[in-house]
């Protein structure tokens, strides 16, 4: 445990039980959000990889058109 976290726990331990529970709930919620964020990022990376493979396959099969900025509508 880092010194800062130990200091935070020591200070928190001196608070009333209801305050300790509130702080614990915040910490646990933050940890859960962090876990969800990591999972979301991994899923995004996987989705992008699948999309890139699909695009490469379409290019190889000649199923795409060349990019022409002049044909863009404003």
ChimeraX attribute file (.defattr): number of C-alpha atoms within 10 A of each C-alpha:
attribute: neighborCount
match mode: 1-to-1
recipient: residues
	/A:1	5
	/A:2	7
	/A:3	8
	/A:4	9
	/A:5	10
	/A:6	11
	/A:7	11
	/A:8	11
	/A:9	14
	/A:10	11
	/A:11	11
	/A:12	16
	/A:13	12
	/A:14	10
	/A:15	11
	/A:16	9
	/A:17	11
	/A:18	9
	/A:19	13
	/A:20	16
	/A:21	13
	/A:22	11
	/A:23	14
	/A:24	14
	/A:25	12
	/A:26	12
	/A:27	12
	/A:28	12
	/A:29	12
	/A:30	12
	/A:31	12
	/A:32	12
	/A:33	12
	/A:34	12
	/A:35	12
	/A:36	12
	/A:37	12
	/A:38	12
	/A:39	12
	/A:40	12
	/A:41	12
	/A:42	12
	/A:43	12
	/A:44	12
	/A:45	12
	/A:46	12
	/A:47	12
	/A:48	12
	/A:49	12
	/A:50	12
	/A:51	12
	/A:52	12
	/A:53	12
	/A:54	12
	/A:55	14
	/A:56	13
	/A:57	13
	/A:58	12
	/A:59	13
	/A:60	10
	/A:61	9
	/A:62	10
	/A:63	9
	/A:64	12
	/A:65	7
	/A:66	7
	/A:67	8
	/A:68	7
	/A:69	7
	/A:70	6
	/A:71	7
	/A:72	7
	/A:73	5
	/A:74	3
